[in-house]
Amino acid sequence: MCGIVGYIGVKEASPLLVNGLKKLEYRGYDSAGIAVFDGKEILLRKVKGALVELEKLLAKEAVRGTLGIGHTRWATHGEPNDINAHPHLNQDGTIAVVHNGIIENYSKLKAQLQSEGIVFRSETDSEVVAHLINKNYSETKDIVKAVRDTMKKIEGSYALGVVCSDYPDRIVAARKESPLIVGLGKDENFIASDVPAVLEHTREVYFLDQKQVAVLYKDHVDLFDEDGNKVIKEPYHVEWDISAAEKGGYEHFMLKEIFEQPKALTDTLRPRLVMEGDDPVDIKFDEVDFDSKWKNAKRVVITACGTAYHAGVVAKYAFEKLARIPVVVDVASEFRYRNPIIDKDDIFIIISQSGETADTLAALRLAKEKGCHIIGITNCVGSAVSRESHNTIYTWAGPEIAVASTKAYTTQLACLYLLALKTAAIRGTVSQDEYKKLLKELNGIPEKVQQILEDKSSIQRFVSQNYNKEKVFFIGRLFDSATSLECALKLKEVSYMHSESFAAGELKHGPIALMDSSSLVVGIATDPELYEKIASNLIEVKARSATTFVITQDKTGAFSKAADEVINIPEADSVFESMLSIIPAQLFAYYCAIYKGNNPDKPRNLAKSVTVE
């Protein structure tokens, strides 16, 4: 959530800051602002609302200068308004600060500063940082040391960008928990919350480590640890092109990313498949140490939030069916508070698209303290999950800009299926022939996803007739029950329709009381052995005037009497159908959002990366 940009160089900072913030709009925000040093003073421009409002303000009240910081805020402390927007200044306007994260001890610090005569302008926790830096600076007159001293006094999470009018040749940046990168240009350097903000200008970046400080000059960057010791590290070269972060002719990023899934899945699967001719015969994970632990482990523990958690629930069925090993799947925010029972010999898997999810990182660190070996699955190179896990598996989905996750989810599933299959092979729970058969099935999934996408008009037509339903329920059994969790989440995220998911067998245990003519029930049915049971469930709700819709690989007409509409997906082993059945549900959610007049890329109240509790 929130976005930070900063620029120092030879060009006008203002347009570069605004343009960088536009690249971070997907993170969610409710106000925006910039602070630019014009050679004499720091000029502040900030406003409630979208970036277009900031641009209107700058058209009337332009700021000039080659040093500046900018921010898009998603309110946590204080309502969205002009005053609470970032950047924040110290009392005399000589220090400006942008901040992502939460200062957990801000109340105590604020009371202390107020007792010393400091007058606060905003309701935010972030303003505390500006005044605290100023207090430390007044003692040392060293802005870098003042930032380091402030870091030692604030508790919580932060990414900081700081400018001081006494030091017009530098930007000071620091992070703890919240992501922050440094972009390295020629005669110019940048800070940003995420790579897309700087890709127009450079592909060479530093991913700042925990409690690391960066001092940016126009011609070089110095890195320090929290104690002031200089740090030497190699920059990371970003491989993906700026076009990957643009819409490329699609109306929305969400639709673009749905259609990128065949390629994303191929990019994630193929490097990990050992091929003989056209057929895969084994799995190779250069990133994972497959030692004796994988054969002898008593259980797998998977921890994640939101969409990543749903991928973990699907993986539970895959690991247990294929590798015959018990799996515990925990919501990360619950895991950290319930004094979990952890065995150091557990296979512990952490999943996070951004690699910066606060609750997931807290779970990771707790498991690490207990001696667990951590397998991290993430899409973001250099993220906290990638740095803090013992082994990191990248999904290679490419940048995902839309807030509602689509290709990140299916590529997470791909990685989890690969792990489940490899574990099954190591533990000898599948025969060699079955192993190769399943690998061939998995290898064919991207092509089958493409086939579903080519028939998107069927989904769009059905949505046009049913987007006004008051209640939508997704039901399924086994793998399909797990998939239904993500189906319901996707719909509520972007369409704001009330949607729920539950195991189909639970229908009689309460949910059937909600069924009437305003209800739509979506059955996920990909296991032929369970078609009859799902059809029976759907007939029950039809008798109560609900509309029924089925996503299935059945070609026999098993749902001809139970469903008002059937979407057929390509046949595959039912173990892998979760990667196929989710595609129509993603399209369903997207088109519901469109018909309701919503922007699916920026759903209200949501942020792409939840870096605070």
C-alpha positions as CSV (number, residue, x, y, z in Angstrom):
1,M,0.0,0.0,0.0
2,C,1.0,3.6,-0.6
3,G,3.7,4.7,-3.0
4,I,7.0,6.5,-2.6
5,V,9.2,8.1,-5.3
6,G,12.2,10.3,-5.0
7,Y,14.5,12.0,-7.6
8,I,17.9,13.7,-7.5
9,G,19.7,14.7,-10.8
10,V,19.8,17.3,-13.5
11,K,16.2,17.3,-14.7
12,E,13.1,18.9,-13.3
13,A,11.9,16.7,-10.4
14,S,8.2,17.5,-10.4
15,P,7.1,15.8,-13.6
16,L,9.3,12.8,-12.9
17,L,7.8,12.4,-9.4
18,V,4.3,12.6,-10.6
19,N,5.0,10.2,-13.5
20,G,6.6,7.8,-11.0
21,L,3.6,8.0,-8.7
22,K,1.4,7.1,-11.7
23,K,3.3,3.9,-12.1
24,L,2.5,3.0,-8.5
25,E,-1.2,3.8,-8.6
26,Y,-2.0,0.1,-8.5
27,R,-0.9,0.0,-4.9
28,G,-4.0,1.9,-3.8
29,Y,-4.1,5.5,-2.4
30,D,-6.5,8.3,-1.4
31,S,-4.2,11.4,-1.5
32,A,-0.9,12.5,-3.2
33,G,1.8,15.0,-2.8
34,I,5.4,16.1,-3.6
35,A,8.1,18.1,-1.9
36,V,10.7,19.8,-4.2
37,F,13.7,21.8,-3.1
38,D,13.9,24.9,-5.4
39,G,17.4,26.0,-4.4
40,K,16.1,28.1,-1.5
41,E,13.4,26.2,0.3
42,I,11.3,23.1,0.2
43,L,8.1,23.6,-1.7
44,L,5.2,21.4,-0.7
45,R,2.2,20.5,-2.9
46,K,-0.3,17.9,-1.7
47,V,-4.0,17.2,-2.1
48,K,-6.7,14.7,-1.3
49,G,-7.9,12.5,-4.2
50,A,-6.3,11.1,-7.4
51,L,-3.1,12.2,-9.0
52,V,-5.0,14.2,-11.5
53,E,-5.9,16.5,-8.6
54,L,-2.2,16.9,-7.8
55,E,-1.5,17.7,-11.4
56,K,-4.2,20.4,-11.4
57,L,-2.6,21.9,-8.3
58,L,0.8,21.9,-9.9
59,A,-0.6,23.5,-13.0
60,K,-1.6,26.4,-10.8
61,E,1.2,26.4,-8.3
62,A,4.3,25.0,-10.2
63,V,7.4,23.9,-8.3
64,R,10.9,23.9,-9.9
65,G,14.0,22.1,-8.7
66,T,16.1,18.9,-9.4
67,L,15.6,17.3,-6.0
68,G,12.3,16.0,-4.6
69,I,10.2,13.3,-3.0
70,G,6.6,12.2,-3.7
71,H,4.0,10.0,-2.1
72,T,0.6,8.4,-2.6
73,R,-1.1,7.8,0.7
74,W,-3.6,5.1,1.8
75,A,-5.1,6.3,5.1
76,T,-4.3,4.4,8.3
77,H,-4.0,7.3,10.8
78,G,-6.3,10.2,10.1
79,E,-8.9,10.7,7.4
80,P,-7.9,11.3,3.7
81,N,-7.5,15.0,3.3
82,D,-5.0,17.6,2.2
83,I,-3.3,18.0,5.6
84,N,-2.9,14.3,6.3
85,A,-1.4,13.7,2.8
86,H,2.4,13.3,2.5
87,P,5.0,14.6,2.4
88,H,5.2,16.0,6.0
89,L,7.5,18.8,7.2
90,N,9.2,19.7,10.4
91,Q,8.1,22.9,12.1
92,D,10.3,25.3,10.1
93,G,9.9,23.5,6.8
94,T,13.5,22.5,6.4
95,I,13.0,18.8,6.5
96,A,10.5,16.8,4.4
97,V,9.6,13.2,4.9
98,V,7.6,10.6,3.0
99,H,6.7,7.4,4.9
100,N,5.1,4.0,4.2
101,G,4.2,1.7,7.0
102,I,3.0,2.1,10.6
103,I,4.8,3.7,13.5
104,E,3.5,1.6,16.3
105,N,4.9,3.8,19.2
106,Y,3.8,7.1,17.5
107,S,1.4,8.1,20.3
108,K,4.2,7.9,22.9
109,L,6.6,9.8,20.6
110,K,4.0,12.4,19.7
111,A,3.2,13.1,23.4
112,Q,6.9,13.5,24.1
113,L,7.5,15.9,21.2
114,Q,4.4,17.9,22.1
115,S,5.7,18.3,25.6
116,E,8.8,19.8,24.1
117,G,6.7,22.4,22.3
118,I,6.3,20.7,18.9
119,V,3.0,21.6,17.2
120,F,1.6,18.9,14.9
121,R,-0.4,19.8,11.8
122,S,-1.8,16.4,10.9
123,E,-3.4,13.3,12.5
124,T,-0.9,10.9,11.0
125,D,1.7,8.7,12.6
126,S,4.1,9.7,9.9
127,E,4.5,13.4,11.0
128,V,6.2,12.1,14.1
129,V,9.1,11.0,11.9
130,A,9.7,14.5,10.5
131,H,9.8,16.1,13.9
132,L,11.9,13.3,15.4
133,I,14.5,13.6,12.6
134,N,14.5,17.4,13.2
135,K,15.1,16.9,16.9
136,N,18.0,14.5,16.2
137,Y,19.4,16.8,13.5
138,S,19.4,19.8,15.8
139,E,21.8,17.9,18.0
140,T,24.2,16.7,15.3
141,K,23.6,18.8,12.1
142,D,24.2,15.5,10.2
143,I,21.1,14.6,8.4
144,V,22.2,11.0,7.7
145,K,23.0,10.4,11.3
146,A,19.7,12.0,12.3
147,V,17.8,9.5,10.2
148,R,19.8,6.6,11.7
149,D,19.1,7.9,15.2
150,T,15.4,8.2,14.4
151,M,15.3,4.6,13.1
152,K,16.5,3.4,16.6
153,K,13.6,5.2,18.3
154,I,10.6,4.3,16.1
155,E,8.9,0.9,16.3
156,G,6.9,-0.7,13.5
157,S,7.4,-0.7,9.8
158,Y,8.7,2.0,7.6
159,A,10.1,3.0,4.2
160,L,11.4,6.6,4.4
161,G,12.5,9.3,1.9
162,V,14.0,12.4,3.5
163,V,15.2,15.7,2.1
164,C,16.8,18.6,4.1
165,S,17.3,22.1,2.7
166,D,20.7,22.2,4.5
167,Y,21.8,19.2,2.3
168,P,20.6,20.1,-1.2
169,D,22.9,17.5,-2.7
170,R,21.2,14.3,-1.4
171,I,18.2,12.2,-0.5
172,V,18.3,9.9,2.5
173,A,16.3,6.7,2.4
174,A,15.8,3.8,4.8
175,R,13.5,0.9,5.3
176,K,12.3,-1.7,7.8
177,E,9.5,-4.1,6.8
178,S,8.1,-1.8,4.0
179,P,9.8,-2.3,0.6
180,L,12.0,0.4,-0.9
181,I,14.3,0.3,-3.9
182,V,17.0,2.6,-5.3
183,G,17.2,3.2,-9.0
184,L,20.7,3.9,-10.4
185,G,20.8,6.3,-13.4
186,K,23.3,8.4,-15.2
187,D,23.6,11.8,-13.5
188,E,20.4,10.9,-11.6
189,N,19.2,8.5,-9.0
190,F,15.8,7.4,-7.7
191,I,14.0,5.9,-4.8
192,A,10.7,4.1,-5.2
193,S,8.4,1.6,-3.5
194,D,8.5,-0.7,-6.5
195,V,10.4,-1.2,-9.8
196,P,7.8,0.1,-12.3
197,A,8.2,3.7,-11.0
198,V,11.8,3.8,-12.3
199,L,11.9,1.5,-15.3
200,E,11.6,4.3,-17.8
201,H,14.9,5.6,-16.5
202,T,17.0,2.6,-15.4
203,R,17.1,-1.2,-15.0
204,E,19.8,-1.1,-12.4
205,V,18.4,-1.2,-8.8
206,Y,19.3,-1.9,-5.3
207,F,16.7,-3.7,-3.1
208,L,17.4,-2.2,0.3
209,D,17.8,-4.7,3.1
210,Q,16.2,-4.5,6.6
211,K,17.3,-1.3,8.4
212,Q,19.5,-0.3,5.5
213,V,20.1,3.4,4.8
214,A,20.8,4.8,1.3
215,V,22.2,8.2,0.6
216,L,21.5,9.3,-3.0
217,Y,23.6,12.0,-4.8
218,K,23.1,12.8,-8.4
219,D,26.2,10.9,-9.4
220,H,26.4,8.0,-7.0
221,V,24.7,6.2,-4.1
222,D,26.2,5.2,-0.7
223,L,24.7,2.4,1.3
224,F,25.0,2.0,5.1
225,D,23.7,-0.4,7.8
226,E,21.8,1.1,10.8
227,D,25.1,1.7,12.7
228,G,26.6,3.7,9.9
229,N,28.9,1.1,8.5
230,K,29.3,1.3,4.7
231,V,27.7,-1.6,2.8
232,I,28.9,-2.8,-0.7
233,K,26.4,-4.7,-2.8
234,E,25.9,-5.4,-6.5
235,P,22.9,-3.8,-8.2
236,Y,20.2,-6.0,-9.6
237,H,19.5,-5.8,-13.3
238,V,15.7,-5.8,-14.0
239,E,15.1,-8.1,-17.0
240,W,11.5,-7.4,-17.8
241,D,10.7,-4.5,-20.0
242,I,8.7,-1.4,-19.2
243,S,6.0,-2.7,-21.7
244,A,5.3,-5.5,-19.2
245,A,4.0,-2.8,-16.8
246,E,1.8,-1.1,-19.5
247,K,-1.7,-2.2,-20.6
248,G,-0.6,-3.2,-24.1
249,G,-3.9,-2.5,-25.8
250,Y,-6.1,-4.1,-23.0
251,E,-8.7,-2.0,-21.4
252,H,-7.5,-2.9,-17.9
253,F,-4.4,-4.5,-16.3
254,M,-6.6,-7.2,-14.8
255,L,-7.8,-8.4,-18.2
256,K,-4.2,-8.2,-19.6
257,E,-2.9,-10.2,-16.7
258,I,-5.6,-12.8,-17.0
259,F,-4.6,-13.3,-20.6
260,E,-0.9,-13.4,-19.7
261,Q,-1.4,-16.6,-17.7
262,P,-0.5,-19.1,-20.5
263,K,2.9,-17.4,-20.8
264,A,3.4,-16.9,-17.1
265,L,2.6,-20.6,-16.4
266,T,5.0,-21.6,-19.2
267,D,7.8,-19.4,-17.8
268,T,7.2,-20.8,-14.3
269,L,7.0,-24.5,-15.3
270,R,9.4,-25.1,-18.2
271,P,12.7,-24.2,-16.5
272,R,11.9,-26.7,-13.8
273,L,10.9,-29.6,-16.0
274,V,13.6,-32.0,-17.3
275,M,12.6,-32.9,-20.8
276,E,13.4,-35.9,-23.0
277,G,12.2,-34.9,-26.4
278,D,8.8,-33.3,-26.0
279,D,8.0,-35.0,-22.8
280,P,9.0,-34.1,-19.2
281,V,10.5,-36.9,-17.2
282,D,11.5,-35.2,-13.9
283,I,11.5,-32.0,-11.9
284,K,14.6,-29.9,-11.1
285,F,14.5,-27.2,-8.5
286,D,17.9,-25.6,-8.4
287,E,16.5,-23.3,-5.7
288,V,15.6,-26.0,-3.2
289,D,17.8,-28.4,-1.2
290,F,15.9,-31.7,-1.5
291,D,17.7,-33.5,1.4
292,S,16.5,-36.4,3.5
293,K,14.1,-34.1,5.3
294,W,11.7,-34.1,2.4
295,K,11.6,-37.9,2.6
296,N,11.2,-38.1,6.4
297,A,9.1,-35.1,7.2
298,K,5.9,-35.8,9.2
299,R,4.0,-32.8,7.8
300,V,4.0,-29.7,5.6
301,V,3.0,-26.3,7.0
302,I,1.8,-23.6,4.6
303,T,1.3,-20.0,5.7
304,A,0.0,-17.1,3.6
305,C,-2.7,-14.4,3.4
306,G,-5.6,-13.8,0.9
307,T,-5.1,-15.2,-2.5
308,A,-1.8,-16.8,-1.6
309,Y,-3.6,-18.6,1.3
310,H,-6.1,-20.0,-1.2
311,A,-3.2,-21.4,-3.3
312,G,-2.0,-23.1,-0.1
313,V,-5.4,-24.7,0.5
314,V,-5.3,-26.2,-3.1
315,A,-1.8,-27.4,-2.3
316,K,-3.0,-29.2,0.8
317,Y,-5.1,-31.4,-1.4
318,A,-2.2,-31.9,-3.8
319,F,0.4,-32.8,-1.2
320,E,-1.9,-35.1,0.7
321,K,-3.1,-36.9,-2.5
322,L,0.2,-37.2,-4.2
323,A,2.8,-37.3,-1.5
324,R,0.6,-38.8,1.3
325,I,1.8,-36.3,3.8
326,P,-0.4,-34.3,6.2
327,V,-0.6,-30.6,5.5
328,V,-1.6,-27.7,7.8
329,V,-2.6,-24.5,6.0
330,D,-2.7,-21.3,8.2
331,V,-3.8,-17.8,7.6
332,A,-0.6,-15.9,8.5
333,S,-2.3,-13.4,10.7
334,E,-3.8,-16.2,12.9
335,F,-0.6,-18.3,12.9
336,R,1.5,-15.7,14.6
337,Y,-0.9,-15.2,17.5
338,R,-2.0,-18.7,18.4
339,N,1.3,-20.1,19.8
340,P,1.5,-22.6,17.0
341,I,2.9,-26.1,17.4
342,I,6.0,-26.1,15.2
343,D,8.5,-28.9,14.6
344,K,11.9,-28.0,13.2
345,D,11.5,-31.0,10.8
346,D,8.3,-29.6,9.2
347,I,8.5,-28.6,5.6
348,F,7.5,-24.9,6.1
349,I,6.3,-23.1,3.0
350,I,5.6,-19.3,2.9
351,I,3.7,-17.8,0.0
352,S,3.5,-14.1,-0.8
353,Q,3.1,-12.4,-4.2
354,S,4.9,-9.2,-3.2
355,G,7.2,-10.9,-0.7
356,E,6.4,-8.1,1.7
357,T,3.1,-9.1,3.3
358,A,3.5,-8.1,6.9
359,D,1.6,-10.9,8.6
360,T,3.3,-13.5,6.3
361,L,6.7,-12.2,7.2
362,A,5.9,-12.3,10.9
363,A,4.9,-16.0,10.5
364,L,8.1,-16.6,8.5
365,R,10.2,-15.1,11.3
366,L,8.5,-17.0,14.0
367,A,9.0,-20.3,12.2
368,K,12.6,-19.4,11.7
369,E,13.1,-18.7,15.4
370,K,11.7,-22.2,16.0
371,G,14.4,-23.7,13.8
372,C,12.3,-24.4,10.7
373,H,13.8,-24.4,7.2
374,I,11.8,-21.9,5.2
375,I,10.7,-22.4,1.5
376,G,9.5,-19.0,0.2
377,I,7.3,-18.7,-2.9
378,T,7.2,-15.1,-4.3
379,N,7.0,-13.2,-7.5
380,C,9.3,-10.4,-6.4
381,V,13.1,-10.7,-6.6
382,G,14.8,-9.0,-3.7
383,S,11.7,-8.9,-1.5
384,A,11.8,-9.7,2.2
385,V,10.5,-13.2,1.7
386,S,13.2,-13.9,-0.9
387,R,15.9,-12.6,1.4
388,E,14.8,-14.2,4.6
389,S,13.8,-17.7,3.3
390,H,16.4,-20.4,3.2
391,N,15.2,-21.4,-0.3
392,T,13.3,-19.1,-2.6
393,I,11.1,-20.3,-5.5
394,Y,10.2,-17.4,-7.9
395,T,6.9,-17.7,-9.8
396,W,8.3,-15.7,-12.8
397,A,4.8,-14.3,-13.4
398,G,6.2,-10.9,-14.4
399,P,4.9,-7.7,-12.9
400,E,1.3,-7.9,-11.7
401,I,-0.2,-4.4,-11.6
402,A,-3.9,-5.0,-11.0
403,V,-4.7,-5.1,-7.3
404,A,-6.7,-8.3,-7.6
405,S,-4.3,-11.1,-8.2
406,T,-4.7,-13.5,-11.2
407,K,-1.5,-14.7,-12.8
408,A,0.3,-14.6,-9.4
409,Y,-2.2,-17.1,-8.1
410,T,-2.0,-19.6,-10.9
411,T,1.8,-19.5,-11.0
412,Q,1.9,-20.0,-7.2
413,L,-0.2,-23.1,-7.9
414,A,2.2,-24.2,-10.5
415,C,5.1,-24.0,-8.1
416,L,3.2,-25.8,-5.4
417,Y,2.2,-28.6,-7.8
418,L,5.8,-29.0,-8.8
419,L,6.8,-29.3,-5.1
420,A,4.0,-31.7,-4.4
421,L,5.0,-33.9,-7.3
422,K,8.7,-33.8,-6.5
423,T,7.9,-34.7,-2.8
424,A,5.8,-37.6,-4.0
425,A,8.7,-38.9,-6.2
426,I,11.1,-38.6,-3.3
427,R,8.8,-40.3,-0.9
428,G,7.9,-43.0,-3.4
429,T,4.2,-42.5,-3.2
430,V,3.7,-42.4,-6.9
431,S,5.1,-44.9,-9.4
432,Q,7.5,-43.7,-12.1
433,D,4.9,-44.2,-14.8
434,E,2.3,-42.2,-12.9
435,Y,4.9,-39.5,-12.1
436,K,5.7,-39.1,-15.8
437,K,2.1,-39.1,-16.7
438,L,1.3,-36.3,-14.2
439,L,4.3,-34.3,-15.4
440,K,3.0,-34.5,-19.0
441,E,-0.5,-33.3,-17.8
442,L,1.1,-30.4,-15.9
443,N,3.2,-29.4,-18.9
444,G,0.0,-29.2,-21.0
445,I,-1.8,-26.8,-18.6
446,P,-0.7,-23.5,-20.2
447,E,-2.1,-24.5,-23.6
448,K,-5.4,-25.5,-22.0
449,V,-5.6,-22.1,-20.2
450,Q,-5.2,-20.5,-23.6
451,Q,-8.1,-22.5,-24.9
452,I,-10.4,-21.3,-22.1
453,L,-9.3,-17.6,-22.8
454,E,-10.3,-18.0,-26.4
455,D,-13.9,-18.6,-25.3
456,K,-14.2,-15.6,-23.1
457,S,-17.3,-14.4,-24.9
458,S,-19.4,-17.2,-23.3
459,I,-18.5,-15.9,-19.9
460,Q,-19.2,-12.3,-20.9
461,R,-22.6,-13.2,-22.2
462,F,-23.6,-15.0,-19.1
463,V,-22.4,-12.1,-16.9
464,S,-24.5,-9.6,-19.0
465,Q,-27.6,-11.5,-17.9
466,N,-26.6,-12.2,-14.2
467,Y,-24.4,-9.4,-12.9
468,N,-27.3,-8.0,-10.9
469,K,-27.7,-11.0,-8.6
470,E,-27.7,-10.0,-4.9
471,K,-25.9,-13.1,-3.7
472,V,-23.3,-15.4,-5.4
473,F,-22.3,-18.7,-3.9
474,F,-19.4,-20.9,-5.1
475,I,-19.5,-24.6,-4.2
476,G,-17.3,-27.6,-4.9
477,R,-15.8,-30.7,-3.3
478,L,-12.1,-31.5,-2.6
479,F,-9.9,-29.5,-5.0
480,D,-13.0,-27.7,-6.3
481,S,-13.9,-26.6,-2.8
482,A,-10.5,-25.1,-2.4
483,T,-10.7,-23.3,-5.8
484,S,-14.1,-21.9,-4.8
485,L,-12.4,-19.8,-2.1
486,E,-10.4,-17.9,-4.6
487,C,-13.5,-17.6,-7.0
488,A,-15.5,-15.9,-4.3
489,L,-12.7,-13.6,-3.2
490,K,-12.0,-12.5,-6.8
491,L,-15.7,-11.6,-7.3
492,K,-16.1,-9.6,-4.1
493,E,-12.7,-7.8,-4.6
494,V,-13.6,-6.2,-8.0
495,S,-17.4,-6.3,-8.3
496,Y,-18.3,-5.6,-4.7
497,M,-21.0,-8.3,-5.0
498,H,-21.7,-10.4,-1.9
499,S,-20.1,-13.7,-2.6
500,E,-19.3,-16.7,-0.4
501,S,-17.7,-20.2,-0.9
502,F,-18.2,-23.4,1.0
503,A,-17.9,-27.1,0.6
504,A,-20.9,-28.4,-1.4
505,G,-21.7,-30.9,1.3
506,E,-22.3,-28.1,3.7
507,L,-25.2,-26.8,1.7
508,K,-27.8,-28.4,3.8
509,H,-26.1,-27.3,7.1
510,G,-27.3,-23.7,6.9
511,P,-26.4,-21.9,3.5
512,I,-29.5,-23.3,1.8
513,A,-31.6,-21.0,3.9
514,L,-30.2,-18.1,1.8
515,M,-31.3,-19.5,-1.5
516,D,-33.9,-17.6,-3.5
517,S,-34.4,-15.9,-6.9
518,S,-31.8,-13.3,-6.2
519,S,-29.1,-16.0,-5.7
520,L,-26.6,-17.3,-8.2
521,V,-24.9,-20.6,-7.3
522,V,-21.7,-21.5,-9.2
523,G,-20.7,-25.2,-9.0
524,I,-17.0,-26.0,-9.6
525,A,-17.1,-29.7,-10.8
526,T,-13.9,-31.2,-12.2
527,D,-13.8,-34.6,-10.6
528,P,-16.0,-37.1,-12.5
529,E,-16.5,-39.2,-9.4
530,L,-18.3,-36.3,-7.8
531,Y,-20.4,-35.0,-10.7
532,E,-23.6,-36.7,-9.4
533,K,-23.2,-35.2,-5.9
534,I,-22.6,-31.7,-7.3
535,A,-25.6,-32.0,-9.7
536,S,-27.8,-33.0,-6.7
537,N,-26.7,-29.9,-4.8
538,L,-27.5,-27.7,-7.7
539,I,-30.9,-29.2,-8.3
540,E,-31.7,-28.5,-4.6
541,V,-30.9,-24.8,-5.0
542,K,-32.8,-24.6,-8.4
543,A,-35.9,-25.9,-6.6
544,R,-35.6,-22.7,-4.5
545,S,-35.4,-20.4,-7.6
546,A,-31.7,-19.8,-7.6
547,T,-29.8,-19.5,-10.9
548,T,-27.2,-22.2,-11.4
549,F,-23.9,-22.1,-13.3
550,V,-21.3,-24.9,-13.6
551,I,-17.6,-24.8,-14.5
552,T,-16.7,-28.4,-15.5
553,Q,-14.6,-30.6,-17.7
554,D,-17.6,-32.9,-18.2
555,K,-18.6,-33.6,-21.8
556,T,-21.4,-36.2,-21.0
557,G,-24.2,-33.8,-20.1
558,A,-24.1,-34.7,-16.4
559,F,-25.3,-31.2,-15.5
560,S,-28.0,-30.8,-18.2
561,K,-30.8,-30.7,-15.7
562,A,-28.9,-29.1,-12.8
563,A,-27.4,-26.0,-14.5
564,D,-28.8,-23.0,-16.2
565,E,-25.5,-22.5,-17.9
566,V,-22.4,-24.8,-18.3
567,I,-18.9,-23.6,-19.1
568,N,-16.8,-26.5,-20.3
569,I,-13.1,-26.4,-19.7
570,P,-10.5,-28.7,-21.3
571,E,-10.0,-32.2,-19.8
572,A,-7.1,-32.8,-17.5
573,D,-6.2,-34.9,-14.5
574,S,-8.6,-33.6,-11.7
575,V,-5.5,-32.9,-9.6
576,F,-4.5,-30.0,-11.9
577,E,-8.0,-28.7,-12.8
578,S,-7.7,-26.0,-10.2
579,M,-5.4,-24.1,-12.6
580,L,-8.1,-24.3,-15.3
581,S,-11.3,-23.9,-13.4
582,I,-10.2,-20.6,-11.8
583,I,-9.8,-18.9,-15.3
584,P,-13.6,-18.7,-16.0
585,A,-14.1,-17.4,-12.5
586,Q,-11.5,-14.7,-13.0
587,L,-13.2,-13.6,-16.2
588,F,-16.6,-13.8,-14.4
589,A,-15.3,-11.4,-11.7
590,Y,-13.8,-9.1,-14.3
591,Y,-16.9,-8.7,-16.4
592,C,-19.1,-8.3,-13.4
593,A,-16.9,-5.4,-12.3
594,I,-17.2,-3.9,-15.8
595,Y,-21.0,-4.2,-16.1
596,K,-21.3,-2.6,-12.6
597,G,-19.1,0.3,-13.7
598,N,-16.2,-0.4,-11.4
599,N,-12.5,-0.1,-12.2
600,P,-11.2,-3.6,-11.6
601,D,-7.6,-2.5,-11.5
602,K,-8.2,-0.3,-8.4
603,P,-10.9,-1.8,-6.2
604,R,-12.0,0.4,-3.4
605,N,-10.3,0.1,0.0
606,L,-7.8,-2.4,-1.2
607,A,-4.0,-2.3,-1.7
608,K,-1.8,-4.5,-3.8
609,S,0.8,-5.2,-1.1
610,V,-0.5,-5.3,2.5
611,T,2.7,-4.2,4.4
612,V,1.0,-3.4,7.6
613,E,-1.2,-5.4,10.0
